[in-house]
Amino acid sequence: MSPLAGRCLACARPREAVFASMRELYPFNMPTAEERERMLKNRRAWGLRASVHLNSDFYDLASFKQGRNSLRPIEQEELGDVRGRSLLHLQCHFGMDTLSWARLGARVTGADFSEEAITAARSLAAELGLEAHFIQANLYDLPDVLDEEFDVVVTTYGVLSWLPDLDAWARVVARFLRPGGTFCIVEIHPNWGFIDEVDGKIKVTDSIFRSDPWETETVETYTDGPALEPHKEYNWPWTVGRLVTALINAGLRIERLRELPIDVRQRVPSMVRSDDGFWRLPGDPLPLMVTCVATRPI
Ligand SMILES: C[S@@+](CC[C@H](N)C(=O)[O-])C[C@H]1O[C@@H](n2cnc3c(N)ncnc32)[C@H](O)[C@@H]1O
């Protein structure tokens, strides 16, 4: 074995010690070069998706332009009245939800790494005459380009599996909250990464303790519309425990955590739509969504 095994090639100190001191110097930009490479591939995937999503029935931009609020009751209940509050929406896609918060009276900033999505968000805001600030940046680089603190930081529906490092993510969240500010996440439950329906039955298909990302070669997205160019995507597994621990380690106080047996769309054939418009598995065997509200102590 090389005498430098497990050691930094530049200074020969143990690699973990070097990482620990780097973490202090660069608290936000922690993903490794390999993870960054994978996120670049994901950015391309999201560029392809954004163009299709903008014209999809799923997002129904036409009714949004006529005044529809694209937010769901869950995030509105969690955050309450946002009038006059400054709000940062992380991973905002092409800004429909961000602009819905603006319509409810918040002073909004949306951030996303997809150029196509952010260009569309800016032109949507201009077309609708809504005041909003949109920033194109990888989430981990946002502290380099945005120097503000917000009353509210929010992120929703399909965000965490695109992020390789939850601890660094939580530090970014905390960085943008003013003391006393509120963070809210409403997310697809990570269970969906580990289960599937096989012959009409829900089965566990992967280990919840898995740590390496899934690599998918695909032409699909979750909306209607044409097939995408073939491309690769990477998704990282996470758990509710790791989410909560990352937020606590970043200095936030957890106010509430809810695991819900409902979903915003049908992910497997046996799901049925209930009167409230949400989808459920018969008998509610598992949580399908998770919400968490945390605050930055004063
Ligand atoms: C499923 S969408 C979020 C859904 C959004 N709430 C909606 O329905 O419009 C995930 C978003 O995360 C963004 N994203 C993925 N990885 C990112 C990263 N590392 N930095 C910033 N944005 C990222 C994608 O561009 C995409 O817009």
PDBQT file of the ligand as one rigid body, heavy atoms in Angstrom, charges set to zero:
ROOT
HETATM    1  C1  LIG A 301     -38.521  18.933  -8.826  1.00  0.00    +0.000 C 
HETATM    2  S1  LIG A 301     -37.901  20.552  -9.061  1.00  0.00    +0.000 S 
HETATM    3  C2  LIG A 301     -38.574  21.440  -7.727  1.00  0.00    +0.000 C 
HETATM    4  C3  LIG A 301     -40.007  21.453  -7.922  1.00  0.00    +0.000 C 
HETATM    5  C4  LIG A 301     -40.663  22.769  -7.781  1.00  0.00    +0.000 C 
HETATM    6  N1  LIG A 301     -41.164  22.908  -6.435  1.00  0.00    +0.000 N 
HETATM    7  C5  LIG A 301     -41.794  22.800  -8.786  1.00  0.00    +0.000 C 
HETATM    8  O1  LIG A 301     -42.707  21.959  -8.731  1.00  0.00    +0.000 OA
HETATM    9  O2  LIG A 301     -41.743  23.609  -9.683  1.00  0.00    +0.000 OA
HETATM   10  C6  LIG A 301     -36.218  20.455  -8.561  1.00  0.00    +0.000 C 
HETATM   11  C7  LIG A 301     -35.428  21.707  -8.943  1.00  0.00    +0.000 C 
HETATM   12  O3  LIG A 301     -34.143  21.594  -8.321  1.00  0.00    +0.000 OA
HETATM   13  C8  LIG A 301     -33.202  22.206  -9.182  1.00  0.00    +0.000 C 
HETATM   14  N2  LIG A 301     -31.877  21.705  -8.765  1.00  0.00    +0.000 N 
HETATM   15  C9  LIG A 301     -31.445  20.421  -8.751  1.00  0.00    +0.000 A 
HETATM   16  N3  LIG A 301     -30.195  20.355  -8.255  1.00  0.00    +0.000 NA
HETATM   17  C10 LIG A 301     -29.832  21.627  -7.949  1.00  0.00    +0.000 A 
HETATM   18  C11 LIG A 301     -28.648  22.202  -7.398  1.00  0.00    +0.000 A 
HETATM   19  N4  LIG A 301     -27.599  21.458  -7.083  1.00  0.00    +0.000 N 
HETATM   20  N5  LIG A 301     -28.602  23.542  -7.210  1.00  0.00    +0.000 NA
HETATM   21  C12 LIG A 301     -29.684  24.312  -7.540  1.00  0.00    +0.000 A 
HETATM   22  N6  LIG A 301     -30.823  23.832  -8.077  1.00  0.00    +0.000 NA
HETATM   23  C13 LIG A 301     -30.900  22.493  -8.271  1.00  0.00    +0.000 A 
HETATM   24  C14 LIG A 301     -33.659  21.807 -10.582  1.00  0.00    +0.000 C 
HETATM   25  O4  LIG A 301     -33.162  22.657 -11.579  1.00  0.00    +0.000 OA
HETATM   26  C15 LIG A 301     -35.179  21.873 -10.436  1.00  0.00    +0.000 C 
HETATM   27  O5  LIG A 301     -35.668  23.119 -10.874  1.00  0.00    +0.000 OA
ENDROOT
TORSDOF 0
